[in-house]
Amino acid sequence: MSTESHSAWDAALDTIKKLRASGHVALLAGGSVRDRLLNRVPKDYDVVTDATPDRVKEIFPRSRQVGAKFGVMLVRKFGHDIEVATFRSDGPYSDGRHPDAVTFGSDVEDAQRRDFTINGLFLDPVEDRVIDYVGGRLDLDAGIVRTIGEPERRFGEDHLRMLRAVRFAARLGFRIDPLTTEAIKRLASHLEDISAERVWLELEMILTDPSRTIGWSLLVETTLVRHLSPGWPRAGPGDDLILARLAALPRYPVTASLALATVLYGWSSKEVGSVCRALRISNRLTDAVTWMTASVPRLRNEPALELADLKLLMGEELWPELLELLRVELIATRDDCEAYERVSQRASAIAPRDVSPPPLLTGTDLCDVGMSPGPRLGEVLKAIRRAQLNEQISTRDEALAMARRSIGG
């Protein structure tokens, strides 16, 4: 059988069977167990075992260590990467994110160190038996996200778990246990101690998912929204308007640029850029969000939008997302959607070849007819290009005549 015909499940099961054949305990752990019990397809499978990393290396000579400090090995099977971690207990978390040290231990200790009960389940895939030391099965059946042990201790160890609680509750359609919610409210400000990159990674998953409205509501309820980045959202649009925009988005995953622009629309370009930089997102994504949030007002004022301006907007890669953001904003503010319809109709009437046709003239052409290099040349070139896009001129001769008139003026 070819490698391509084996699933990640096959790879995990084969890994577990080989560990057991070598005299070790091996189980599935974490999100893959949760998802299988909820009849969801896991994205990946994690294996836990009493075998030490050195022993895993002996059993799987081609495996590689990816978390030396935490006893995590990566085993490649049938084209899939399977994480194999040694049962462990965690020491203190002095940085609010990672344990200072770990001690290899038992499966009970390994379950009790995890974040939420629904993520603390083990599965014996050979006997198809769930192993539950933390009450996770009951919470899974009841649809509850609850920390393992004292919430303040769990969140004090790893502050990012507060955002993870929101993400799990939103995506699974669960509710957060009241004691867990209250602990998040008390400790929400500690989110500011976490690296911006990690915060954005969680926030991106919350906002791009179809459950984004639930996720945003939970961010507001838990007050985490006040601590996502410096200045967020102490100024700018209210939470109700943001929620209305998110609810107007399609009920399927959307891009990070559209999701973030939906949340930040209404802020000034300076404020949008400031938030994006604080979240340490890429320059490309920052530019995309800034451009979309700044461009929607031009579309809303459709009667004043020249053909050239419409074509320039349509020529951008993000044009479909910009149009969607306009629709979302109009729905959220309960405005007449005529602007969206008119813009859409005008755009559909423009042939693709006419959106961004080759320029009729270049800077060299203008120099050839007597213009000197400098700012004035750029202004004339831009005016000729706008006239072309506005379909006021269509030939090189017309463009040259316009250039000569500009020189004469």
N, C-alpha and C positions, 0 to 999 in steps of 0.2 A: 504493500500500500504506500502511495506517495506521501511525502511530508505534508503537502497541501491538503490532503484529505483528513488530517488529524486536527481536531479543534483544540482550543486552549484547555478545555475540560479534559480531553484525552491526555494532554501533556502533564497536567497537574496530577491526574490519577496515576499515570505511569511513574511519576516522580515519587508519589506517596508509596506505591507498591514496592519500588526499588529500595526506599528507605526502610520499609518494614521487613523486606526480605533480608536486609542487612542487620536486623535485630533492633530497630529503633521504633519509637512511637512517631507517627506522622499523621497530621490532620489538616483539613482546610480551616482557614480562620478569616475573621473580619467580614468585609463587605461582600465577598463572594458568597458566604454562607447566608447572610441577610438577604441578598438578592435572590438566591435560589429558593429560599423559603417564601419569598414574596412572588415567585413565578416571574422574576425578571431575569434578563440575561446579564450575567456579570461581565464587566469590562475586562477583568483579569482575575487570576486566582493566586492567593497567597497560601503557602504551606508553612506550618509550624511543626517543630520536631524537637526531640530531646538530644538529637545529634549536634555536636559542637560544629562550628564552621570548619575546623580542620578535618573532622570526620566526614562532613558533607563533601569536602574536597576530595577525600579518599574515594568516596562512593561515586562521585561525579567529577572525574579528573579535569574535565574541561569547564567546570563551573568557575565563576569569578566572584570575588568579594566586592560588594557594592556598599556595604555598611559595616566596616571593620569594628567600629565602636559598639554597634548594636547587634552584631552577630548575624548579618544578613548576607546570604549568598544568592547569586543569580544562576539558575540552571537552565540551559537551553535545551528544549525538547520539541521535536517536530516543528521547528520554526517559531516556537513561542518561548518567551522568557518567563520563567516561574521563579518568584522570590521564595527562598527557603530561609526561614528565620528560626533561630534556636529559642526555645522557651526562655523567658527572662522576667526579671522584676527590675523596676527602674529606681535609681537613686534620686536625690533632690534635683529640681529643675531651677537652677539659679538664674538662667537667662529668660525664663518664662516661655520657653519653646522646646528645649531638648534636655533630656536627663544628663546630669554631669557624668554619670557612670551607670552601667547596667551589670546585673549579676544573673548568670544563667541559672534557671530554676525549673519549676514544674509548670504543667499546663494550667493549674489553678492560679498560680502567681501571674502567669502570662495573661490570663483572662482578666484578672483584677486590676492590671495596670492600664487597661485600655480605656478609651474615652466614654463611650455610651453602651448601655446594656445591649442594644440591638447590634452593636459591632463586637460584642464580647463572646459571641457564640462560636463553637467549633463544630465541625461536621466530619464524621468518619464516613468517607464516601464508599468504602468497601462494604461496610455493614449498613450504610444509609441510616446512620444514627446521629442525632443532634446531641451535643454535650454542652450543657448550660450550667455554669457556675455563678451567674450574675443576674438571673431573672430576665434574661433577654427575650426568651420565647414568649413570656407573658406580655412584655411591652410591645413585642412585634405584633402579636395578635390584637392588642388593644390600640395600636397605632400611637405609641408614645415614645418621644425622644427623652431619655433620662440618663443622667450621668451614672457611672459606676461609682458607688460610694458618695462621699460628700461633694456636692457640686462646687463649692468654693475651693476645695482642694484640687479637684480635677482641672478647673479653669485657672487656678493659681499655678499649676504645673505648666500648662500650655495654654496661653491666652487665645491662641487661634481656634481652640475648640469651641469658643463662643460663636464664631462665624460658622463653623462646621455644624453646630446644632441647628442654626437657621437653615443652612443648605439642606441638611438631611430632612428636616421637618417639611420644608417646601417641596422638595422633589418627591418625597414619599407620600405627601398628603397627610402627615402625622401632626400631632400637636406636641408642644414642648411641655414637659412636666412643670407644674407651677413652681416647685422649689428650684428647679433648674433655671426657669425664667427669672425668678427673683435674684438668683445668684449672678446671672448675666447682667442684670440691671445694676447691681452693686459693683461689679467688676468691669463694666463696659469700658471705662477710661483706660484700662490696661491694654486695650487693643492698640493704643498708640505706641506701645513698647515693641510691637511686632514689626518686622521689616515690611516696608510698603509693598514690595514685590509679592510677599505671601498674602497680604491682605487683598491685593488686586486679584490674585489667582482665585481666591475664594469668591470675591465679589463678582468676578467675571462669570463664574459658573452659576451663581445665583441669578444674575441679570439676563444671561443668554438663554436660560432654560424656559420652557413654556410655563413653569410654575413661578415666574418672576414676580407676579403681583403678590402672591403669598409671601415670597421671600422678602420683598420690600416692606410689606406690612409688618413682618416679624422684626426686620431691622429697626423699624420705627418703634414698635412696641417695646423692644428690649433696650432702646436708646443707643444701640450700636451704631446707628446711622450718624450720630454726632461725632464719632471717633474714627471714621474710615480714613480720613486724611485731614491735615491741618486746614481749617476753614470750611469743612464740609458739615452739613449745609446750613451753616449759621446765617448765610445770606443767600438770596436767590429764591427760586420757586418753592412753594409749599409742598409738603409731603402728599397732600390730597391730589394736587395737580400732577405730580410725578406719578402717583399711583394710577391716575386716570390715563396718562399716556402709556404706561406699561400695559395696562389692560387693553388698550387699543391695538397693540402690536399683534401680529399673527400668532396663533396658538401652535407654534412650532419653534424650534431653536432658531435664534437670529444671531447675526454677527456681533462681535464685541463692540465694533464701531457704532452700529445702529443702537444697540442697547445703552451704551454709555451716553450717546448723543440724546437719546430719549430722556434720560435722567437729567442731563445738564442743560438741556435747551432752556433758554430764558436768561441764562447767565451771560455776562459779557465775554468776549473772546479772551480777555485778560484773565478773568476768573476761571474760565474753562481750562486755559493753558496751565494756570496755577494748580488746579486740582489734578490734572493729568500728570504734571511734573511731580507733585507730591505723592502720587500713586506709583511713580517710577515706571509708567508705561512707556512703550516705544515711541520714538519720534513720529514714526509712520502713523500709529494709531492716534497720537495726539493731534497731528495735522488733520487726520480724517475727521475726528470729532469736532475740532475747531472749525473746519470748513463747513461741515453740515449745519452746525448750530448757527453759524453766521449767515448761511445762504438761505435758510428757510424763510426769513422775513422778506427776501426779494421775491420769492415765489408767491407768498401770501399777497403781495401787492402786484398781482399779475397784470393789471392794465398798464402799469408803468414799466413792465419788463420788455425791453426791446428784443427783437429776434436774435440779435447778436449775443445778448446776454444769455438768452435761453440756450442758444447753441453752445456757448462756452460752458455752461453748467452741464449740459447733456454730454459734452465731450469728456467729462471727468468719469473715472472708473466707478465712483460712488454715486453716480446719478440715480440708479434705481433705489438706493437707500435714502437718498435725499428726498425723493418723491414720496417714499413711504413715511419718512419723518414728517413731511408736510401733512399727509393724511392723518397721522397719529395726533399731531398738534391740533388740527381742526376738530377732530372728534373729541379730544380731551377738553377743549375750551368751548365745545358746543357751538362752534361757529358754522356758518354755511359752508358746505364742502364744494361750493361752486369754484373756488379758486383751484382746488385740486383737479376738478373735472376739466376746467379750461386749460390748465397747464398740461394735463395729460393729453388732451385733444390736440393742442398745438404741437406738442412733442411728437405725437404719433403721425402727424401730417408731414413731418420733416424726414426726407429720405436719409438713410444712414450715411450715404456718400456726401450729403450736404451739411452734415453736422460739423465736420472739421475738414473742409477741403484744403488742398495745398495752397499756401499763400500765393497771391498773384505776383508779389514783388518781394525782394530781399533788400537788406541794407546795402549790398553791393550795387543793386539796380538804382537805388536812390543816389548813391555816390556818382554813378555813371551819368546821371542827368543833372549833376551840378551841386548836390547837397554835400556839406561837410560833415564828417562824423561828429557826433555829440548828442546831447539830450533832444535837440530839435528833430534830428533824424529819427530817433526812437518814437517821438510823438507822432510824426507824420506816418511812419510805418504802422503804428497802432491804429491811427485813424483810417488808413487804407484797409487794414484788416477788418475793422468794424464795418466799414462800408460794404466789404465783400460778404461778411456774414449776414449783414442786413439785406443782402441781395440788391443793393443799390448799384453796384458794379459787378461785372462777371467776367471781364476779359483783361488781359494784360495791358492792352492799349488804353482802356478806361482807367486802369490803375495808374499808368504813366501820366495820363492827362491830369488826373487828380494830384499826382505828385508835383507836376510842373506848376499847377495853380497854387499849390502850397508854397513853392519856392518863390513864385511871383508875389504872393501875399506877404 
